Amino acid sequence: MNTDFNPNPGENQEEHEALRRFFELYREGRFYECHDVLEALWLDMGARRRTFYQGLLQCAVARHHAEKGNLHGARILHRDGTAKLELYRPEFMGVDLEGFLKDLKDHLPEISA
Protein backbone atom coordinates (compact mmCIF):
# COMPACT_ATOMS: atom_id res chain seq x y z
CA MET A 1 0.00 0.00 0.00
CA ASN A 2 1.35 3.41 -0.86
CA THR A 3 -0.24 5.25 2.06
CA ASP A 4 2.13 6.94 4.46
CA PHE A 5 1.23 7.52 8.06
CA ASN A 6 3.35 10.11 9.80
CA PRO A 7 1.51 11.35 12.88
CA ASN A 8 1.72 15.00 13.64
CA PRO A 9 3.84 15.87 16.67
CA GLY A 10 1.72 16.48 19.71
CA GLU A 11 -1.16 14.27 18.59
CA ASN A 12 -2.87 12.23 21.27
CA GLN A 13 -0.82 9.06 21.88
CA GLU A 14 -3.91 6.83 21.95
CA GLU A 15 -4.99 8.18 18.56
CA HIS A 16 -1.46 7.80 17.20
CA GLU A 17 -1.29 4.15 18.25
CA ALA A 18 -4.78 3.37 16.95
CA LEU A 19 -4.01 4.91 13.55
CA ARG A 20 -0.66 3.11 13.37
CA ARG A 21 -2.38 -0.20 14.13
CA PHE A 22 -5.21 0.53 11.68
CA PHE A 23 -2.76 1.03 8.81
CA GLU A 24 -0.69 -1.98 9.84
CA LEU A 25 -3.80 -4.18 9.67
CA TYR A 26 -4.94 -2.52 6.45
CA ARG A 27 -1.62 -3.27 4.75
CA GLU A 28 -1.95 -6.89 5.91
CA GLY A 29 -5.44 -7.16 4.39
CA ARG A 30 -7.12 -7.57 7.78
CA PHE A 31 -9.88 -5.12 6.97
CA TYR A 32 -12.50 -6.11 9.50
CA GLU A 33 -9.93 -5.94 12.28
CA CYS A 34 -9.25 -2.34 11.21
CA HIS A 35 -12.80 -1.61 12.31
CA ASP A 36 -12.21 -3.08 15.75
CA VAL A 37 -9.11 -0.91 16.28
CA LEU A 38 -10.78 2.43 15.55
CA GLU A 39 -14.39 1.85 16.59
CA ALA A 40 -14.06 2.71 20.28
CA LEU A 41 -11.87 5.69 19.47
CA TRP A 42 -14.20 7.28 16.94
CA LEU A 43 -17.18 6.96 19.25
CA ASP A 44 -15.41 9.25 21.76
CA MET A 45 -14.23 11.92 19.30
CA GLY A 46 -15.59 15.33 18.46
CA ALA A 47 -17.49 15.70 15.20
CA ARG A 48 -14.52 16.61 12.98
CA ARG A 49 -12.34 13.68 13.94
CA ARG A 50 -15.30 11.33 14.24
CA THR A 51 -16.14 11.90 10.57
CA PHE A 52 -12.50 11.26 9.60
CA TYR A 53 -12.35 7.98 11.55
CA GLN A 54 -15.73 6.91 10.26
CA GLY A 55 -14.52 7.48 6.69
CA LEU A 56 -11.43 5.32 7.28
CA LEU A 57 -13.55 2.60 8.86
CA GLN A 58 -16.11 2.59 6.07
CA CYS A 59 -13.38 2.30 3.44
CA ALA A 60 -11.70 -0.61 5.24
CA VAL A 61 -14.99 -2.44 5.71
CA ALA A 62 -15.80 -1.81 2.03
CA ARG A 63 -12.67 -3.82 1.21
CA HIS A 64 -13.84 -6.55 3.61
CA HIS A 65 -17.27 -6.75 1.96
CA ALA A 66 -15.76 -6.81 -1.53
CA GLU A 67 -13.52 -9.73 -0.53
CA LYS A 68 -16.55 -11.61 0.77
CA GLY A 69 -18.48 -11.00 -2.47
CA ASN A 70 -20.92 -8.46 -1.05
CA LEU A 71 -20.44 -5.85 -3.77
CA HIS A 72 -23.65 -4.00 -2.90
CA GLY A 73 -22.49 -3.43 0.68
CA ALA A 74 -18.99 -2.60 -0.54
CA ARG A 75 -20.35 0.05 -2.94
CA ILE A 76 -22.38 1.75 -0.22
CA LEU A 77 -19.51 1.82 2.28
CA HIS A 78 -17.02 2.90 -0.39
CA ARG A 79 -19.27 5.77 -1.48
CA ASP A 80 -19.96 6.96 2.06
CA GLY A 81 -16.38 6.51 3.30
CA THR A 82 -14.71 8.27 0.39
CA ALA A 83 -17.20 11.14 0.61
CA LYS A 84 -16.21 11.66 4.25
CA LEU A 85 -12.48 11.47 3.54
CA GLU A 86 -12.74 13.94 0.64
CA LEU A 87 -13.33 16.61 3.31
CA TYR A 88 -9.81 16.06 4.68
CA ARG A 89 -7.71 15.77 1.50
CA PRO A 90 -4.84 15.82 0.85
CA GLU A 91 -3.62 14.99 4.38
CA PHE A 92 -5.11 14.91 7.85
CA MET A 93 -3.51 13.91 11.15
CA GLY A 94 -0.46 12.64 9.33
CA VAL A 95 -2.47 10.40 6.99
CA ASP A 96 -1.79 10.68 3.26
CA LEU A 97 -5.38 10.57 2.08
CA GLU A 98 -4.38 10.96 -1.56
CA GLY A 99 -2.44 7.71 -1.31
CA PHE A 100 -5.09 5.95 0.76
CA LEU A 101 -7.92 6.83 -1.64
CA LYS A 102 -5.81 5.88 -4.67
CA ASP A 103 -5.02 2.53 -3.08
CA LEU A 104 -8.70 1.98 -2.36
CA LYS A 105 -9.66 2.79 -5.94
CA ASP A 106 -6.91 0.53 -7.32
CA HIS A 107 -8.12 -2.41 -5.23
CA LEU A 108 -11.83 -1.88 -5.83
CA PRO A 109 -12.05 -1.09 -9.55
CA GLU A 110 -15.41 -2.87 -9.87
CA ILE A 111 -17.04 -0.47 -7.42
CA SER A 112 -14.87 2.65 -7.72
CA ALA A 113 -15.96 3.64 -11.21
C-alpha atoms as a printed R data frame, in Angstrom:
    type eleno elety resid chain resno       x       y       z
1   ATOM     1    CA   MET     A     1   0.000   0.000   0.000
2   ATOM     2    CA   ASN     A     2   1.346   3.413  -0.862
3   ATOM     3    CA   THR     A     3  -0.237   5.253   2.065
4   ATOM     4    CA   ASP     A     4   2.133   6.941   4.455
5   ATOM     5    CA   PHE     A     5   1.225   7.520   8.058
6   ATOM     6    CA   ASN     A     6   3.347  10.108   9.805
7   ATOM     7    CA   PRO     A     7   1.506  11.350  12.883
8   ATOM     8    CA   ASN     A     8   1.716  14.998  13.641
9   ATOM     9    CA   PRO     A     9   3.836  15.874  16.673
10  ATOM    10    CA   GLY     A    10   1.719  16.478  19.712
11  ATOM    11    CA   GLU     A    11  -1.163  14.269  18.594
12  ATOM    12    CA   ASN     A    12  -2.867  12.228  21.274
13  ATOM    13    CA   GLN     A    13  -0.821   9.057  21.881
14  ATOM    14    CA   GLU     A    14  -3.913   6.834  21.949
15  ATOM    15    CA   GLU     A    15  -4.987   8.176  18.561
16  ATOM    16    CA   HIS     A    16  -1.463   7.800  17.202
17  ATOM    17    CA   GLU     A    17  -1.288   4.154  18.254
18  ATOM    18    CA   ALA     A    18  -4.783   3.370  16.953
19  ATOM    19    CA   LEU     A    19  -4.005   4.905  13.552
20  ATOM    20    CA   ARG     A    20  -0.665   3.114  13.374
21  ATOM    21    CA   ARG     A    21  -2.378  -0.202  14.129
22  ATOM    22    CA   PHE     A    22  -5.213   0.534  11.680
23  ATOM    23    CA   PHE     A    23  -2.759   1.027   8.813
24  ATOM    24    CA   GLU     A    24  -0.688  -1.984   9.839
25  ATOM    25    CA   LEU     A    25  -3.802  -4.177   9.669
26  ATOM    26    CA   TYR     A    26  -4.943  -2.516   6.447
27  ATOM    27    CA   ARG     A    27  -1.623  -3.272   4.746
28  ATOM    28    CA   GLU     A    28  -1.954  -6.894   5.915
29  ATOM    29    CA   GLY     A    29  -5.443  -7.158   4.394
30  ATOM    30    CA   ARG     A    30  -7.119  -7.573   7.785
31  ATOM    31    CA   PHE     A    31  -9.877  -5.120   6.967
32  ATOM    32    CA   TYR     A    32 -12.499  -6.108   9.500
33  ATOM    33    CA   GLU     A    33  -9.931  -5.936  12.282
34  ATOM    34    CA   CYS     A    34  -9.251  -2.343  11.212
35  ATOM    35    CA   HIS     A    35 -12.802  -1.609  12.307
36  ATOM    36    CA   ASP     A    36 -12.209  -3.080  15.749
37  ATOM    37    CA   VAL     A    37  -9.110  -0.910  16.282
38  ATOM    38    CA   LEU     A    38 -10.781   2.427  15.547
39  ATOM    39    CA   GLU     A    39 -14.390   1.854  16.588
40  ATOM    40    CA   ALA     A    40 -14.056   2.712  20.282
41  ATOM    41    CA   LEU     A    41 -11.868   5.693  19.474
42  ATOM    42    CA   TRP     A    42 -14.196   7.277  16.937
43  ATOM    43    CA   LEU     A    43 -17.178   6.958  19.252
44  ATOM    44    CA   ASP     A    44 -15.414   9.249  21.757
45  ATOM    45    CA   MET     A    45 -14.229  11.924  19.296
46  ATOM    46    CA   GLY     A    46 -15.592  15.331  18.464
47  ATOM    47    CA   ALA     A    47 -17.492  15.697  15.200
48  ATOM    48    CA   ARG     A    48 -14.521  16.613  12.979
49  ATOM    49    CA   ARG     A    49 -12.342  13.685  13.944
50  ATOM    50    CA   ARG     A    50 -15.304  11.328  14.236
51  ATOM    51    CA   THR     A    51 -16.136  11.900  10.570
52  ATOM    52    CA   PHE     A    52 -12.504  11.259   9.602
53  ATOM    53    CA   TYR     A    53 -12.347   7.984  11.549
54  ATOM    54    CA   GLN     A    54 -15.731   6.914  10.264
55  ATOM    55    CA   GLY     A    55 -14.524   7.475   6.688
56  ATOM    56    CA   LEU     A    56 -11.434   5.318   7.276
57  ATOM    57    CA   LEU     A    57 -13.554   2.602   8.858
58  ATOM    58    CA   GLN     A    58 -16.107   2.593   6.072
59  ATOM    59    CA   CYS     A    59 -13.381   2.296   3.441
60  ATOM    60    CA   ALA     A    60 -11.702  -0.607   5.239
61  ATOM    61    CA   VAL     A    61 -14.990  -2.437   5.708
62  ATOM    62    CA   ALA     A    62 -15.802  -1.809   2.027
63  ATOM    63    CA   ARG     A    63 -12.667  -3.823   1.209
64  ATOM    64    CA   HIS     A    64 -13.841  -6.547   3.609
65  ATOM    65    CA   HIS     A    65 -17.274  -6.748   1.957
66  ATOM    66    CA   ALA     A    66 -15.761  -6.811  -1.529
67  ATOM    67    CA   GLU     A    67 -13.522  -9.727  -0.534
68  ATOM    68    CA   LYS     A    68 -16.551 -11.613   0.768
69  ATOM    69    CA   GLY     A    69 -18.483 -10.997  -2.474
70  ATOM    70    CA   ASN     A    70 -20.922  -8.459  -1.053
71  ATOM    71    CA   LEU     A    71 -20.437  -5.849  -3.771
72  ATOM    72    CA   HIS     A    72 -23.645  -3.998  -2.901
73  ATOM    73    CA   GLY     A    73 -22.489  -3.428   0.682
74  ATOM    74    CA   ALA     A    74 -18.988  -2.601  -0.539
75  ATOM    75    CA   ARG     A    75 -20.346   0.045  -2.936
76  ATOM    76    CA   ILE     A    76 -22.376   1.749  -0.221
77  ATOM    77    CA   LEU     A    77 -19.507   1.815   2.276
78  ATOM    78    CA   HIS     A    78 -17.016   2.904  -0.395
79  ATOM    79    CA   ARG     A    79 -19.269   5.773  -1.482
80  ATOM    80    CA   ASP     A    80 -19.955   6.958   2.056
81  ATOM    81    CA   GLY     A    81 -16.385   6.513   3.299
82  ATOM    82    CA   THR     A    82 -14.710   8.269   0.392
83  ATOM    83    CA   ALA     A    83 -17.199  11.141   0.611
84  ATOM    84    CA   LYS     A    84 -16.213  11.665   4.245
85  ATOM    85    CA   LEU     A    85 -12.478  11.475   3.536
86  ATOM    86    CA   GLU     A    86 -12.737  13.944   0.645
87  ATOM    87    CA   LEU     A    87 -13.328  16.613   3.308
88  ATOM    88    CA   TYR     A    88  -9.809  16.062   4.676
89  ATOM    89    CA   ARG     A    89  -7.707  15.765   1.502
90  ATOM    90    CA   PRO     A    90  -4.844  15.817   0.854
91  ATOM    91    CA   GLU     A    91  -3.623  14.994   4.378
92  ATOM    92    CA   PHE     A    92  -5.113  14.909   7.855
93  ATOM    93    CA   MET     A    93  -3.513  13.911  11.153
94  ATOM    94    CA   GLY     A    94  -0.458  12.638   9.330
95  ATOM    95    CA   VAL     A    95  -2.465  10.396   6.994
96  ATOM    96    CA   ASP     A    96  -1.789  10.676   3.262
97  ATOM    97    CA   LEU     A    97  -5.380  10.567   2.079
98  ATOM    98    CA   GLU     A    98  -4.375  10.960  -1.559
99  ATOM    99    CA   GLY     A    99  -2.436   7.705  -1.306
100 ATOM   100    CA   PHE     A   100  -5.093   5.951   0.761
101 ATOM   101    CA   LEU     A   101  -7.915   6.825  -1.638
102 ATOM   102    CA   LYS     A   102  -5.815   5.882  -4.668
103 ATOM   103    CA   ASP     A   103  -5.018   2.526  -3.084
104 ATOM   104    CA   LEU     A   104  -8.702   1.976  -2.360
105 ATOM   105    CA   LYS     A   105  -9.661   2.786  -5.943
106 ATOM   106    CA   ASP     A   106  -6.909   0.528  -7.320
107 ATOM   107    CA   HIS     A   107  -8.120  -2.411  -5.233
108 ATOM   108    CA   LEU     A   108 -11.830  -1.883  -5.827
109 ATOM   109    CA   PRO     A   109 -12.053  -1.091  -9.547
110 ATOM   110    CA   GLU     A   110 -15.405  -2.866  -9.873
111 ATOM   111    CA   ILE     A   111 -17.042  -0.466  -7.418
112 ATOM   112    CA   SER     A   112 -14.873   2.651  -7.715
113 ATOM   113    CA   ALA     A   113 -15.960   3.638 -11.209
